Amino acid sequence: MLKFLKDNKALYLHMLHVLAIFFVGALVASINTSPKEGYVPNYPSLKADQPWGERPLVAPFEFPVLKTEEQMKMERDSVERIIPPTCRMDENVMPRMINQLHDQYKELAATVPESYYLFLQQQLKKYYAFGIIDSKTLDELHLDRRLEVRMLGSGQTGTGWTNVPVARLYRLSEVYKLIIDEATRQGLKPELLRQLEITQYLQPNVSYAEAETKRMLAEALSSLATSTERYQQGRRIIDQGEVLTPYTLNVIRSLNEEYKARVGEKTSFLQLPLLGYFFFLFTALAIYLVLFYREFTEATKNVVLVVLSILTFIGLTKLQVAHVDWFSIEVIPYVMIILLLRTFFASHMALTTYVITILAVAYFTLDPLNFIFVQLLAGFSAIFTLQSLSNRGQLIRAAFSVYLVYILSSMLVEWLTKDTITTDYWMKLLYYGINLVFLMFTYVLAFLVERAFGYVSNVRLVELSDTAMPLLRELSEIAPGTFQHSYQVSILAQAAATRIGADTQLIRAGALYHDIGKMLHPEFFTENAPSNSPHRLLSAHESARVIIRHVTDGIILGQKSSLPPQIIDFIRTHHGRSTTRYFYNTYCNEHPGEEVDPEPFTYPGPNPQTKEQGILMLADSVEAASRSLTSYTEEGIRQLVQRLVDGIVAEGLLEDTPLTFRDIREIKEVFILKLMTMYHARIAYPDKR
């Protein structure tokens, strides 16, 4: 194999390019994976005192038995009552108020004795030391029946707190009243004391620290044990037929929670064994595509589409495994890969990609063999339904056939594994119904992919090839000769494409539209006006310009009619860089001895790039020239085909296409046989005597 690749360097480099893309896909698919055993999907429907109808359940790994919600709520409530709220004392308030009092007293010293000043100073220090708090916060503490708070000083964190009784905290109104009462008790005159304006030195220095309270409470709650014991791996949880108890239900719940935790746990960013598994699958697909669908893989966007399709369904499966309570795995429309890829590409390529996808996602499922069995049957059903895709309605029929196969195959699996159809199974019918709805949206998805990747589907080509399409109907009415010519070219081109393995549907559509530019000036083309041609009134240069213009006119018409780029490419390349030989030769004959510039007589091009475009150029030239034959003998047709095709090859117009000399030889034979069939002589019907 390696020797073969080295001997074919281009193929070797191309395979490395494709393998690199698939390796990136395998790398992404294997990131953040998880164990897959240990989940009981029907846990929410289980109830105490009912028998366990499944197989015996054994702990697949060691896990903790969690406390029930009631137990955890009681313990949390207890902690919340034990942990007091946190308050913060601003130690800068008291010195600021004392200094403010000192400055104010200088102005009142003449009228208020110093003893009043010293008394008020002492009282402020006393109550600020206890703590002054706003009434609203203190009322909330009383309503919550809090007896003490954790007090933090300025700049302190939760590690430097002290417990302070709530009774030691004072309101502003209480402090004012207590100061006046104390002054009266000591024989001071309240009216002189009020001259110091006591209220302006009273300000709360204690505030509720909500963030610290929540943090301390969270720390206390986090230290609570969430489990009561640990179940060892291999320990029996419940046997088949055994009655469920509240304890057993809690053990099963604990198993589910541990499973989900392990699924979401990033124990390693990348698991090398799984990377090897995915890389093996992706490499097999890459080699298959390169060897059997070389042209498909030469467009990087095609390879990217395949990889993205596989990664999308791997991602959906991993999401379902990580969040099994969100949706069931039966909802995921895996067959959408076949419906989508078959819309644009061959059946074998779509089926192979689907099989690789199923083998990849099966790793994450709880029952891989049954999963693969059901999905493969559904995939084969879809491929069988879409053997010849010619209209979008077939996608809907394929979706319904897949739904039917899902039901029958899953019912068979249920019967073989459990000897009966359990009541839980019937929910799968609903899940597969949702799957069916998603599959029917492939119609819309195909349209989006068609626009995003620049594809044109076989269904779209079939629709475009319908002669009832507005543009073709207009061509048949305005330029009937050109329409007949295009139709004959499509017959020749499609037959040749079938012989050499090119895209027959694409070339048929391209042939029907390649001359639509002639609609703007149909009278200048002989198939529409065999006599009284307006070219007799024009010079050779002017006639050549009119003839050449039908290419650019066709491109403009195609773009206005929203034709796919692949069809417009046929319009652009069907003459390539050839010359309008009739008018070029005419001008040369009229100007003997003059060195004639062929550029004014040359089509803008470019030359054909694909097999299909090359075949169309040959078919267009041969069909047009065949109309000039006076005798349609086999020898005459053969000479015509040989001369025209060899002339196009000699001019180098097909050098940019992948057509081989063998392909050219096959195309010639097809053209000869088809032209002989088209122009065979008919017997003369005798007149009735």
Secondary structure, 3 states (H helix, E strand, C coil): CHHHHHHCHHHHHHHHHHHHHHHHHHHHHCECCCCCCCCCCCHHHCCCCCECCCCCEECCCCEEEECCHHHHHHHHHHHHHHCCCEEEECCCHHHHHHHHHHHHHHHHCCCCCHHHHHHHHHHHHHHHHHCEECHHHHHHHHHCCCCEEEEECCCCCCCCCEEEEHHHCECHHHHHHHHHHHHHHCCCCHHHHHCCCHHHHCCCCEEECHHHHHHHHHHHHHCCCCEEEEECCCCEEECCCCECCHHHHHHHHHHHHHHHHHHHCCCCCECHHHHHHHHHHHHHHHHHHHHHCHHHHHCHHHHHHHHHHHHHHHHHHHHHHHCCCCCCHHHCCCCHHHHHHHHHCCHHHHHHHHHHHHHHHHHHCCCHHHHHHHHHHHHHHHHHHCCCCCCCHHHHHHHHHHHHHHHHHHHHHHHHHHCCCCHHHHHHHHHHHHHHHHHHCHHHHHHHHHHHHCCCCHHHHHHHCCCCCHHHHHHHHHCHHHHHHHHHHHHHHHHHHHHHCCCHHHHHHHHHHCCHHHHHCHHHCCCCCCCCCHHHHCCHHHHHHHHHHHHHHHHHHHHHCCCCHHHHHHHHHCCCCCECHHHHHHHHHHCCCCCCCCHHHECCCCCCCCHHHHHHHHHHHHHHHHCCCCCCCHHHHHHHHHHHHHHHHHCCCCCCCCCCHHHHHHHHHHHHHHHHHHCCCCCCCCCCC
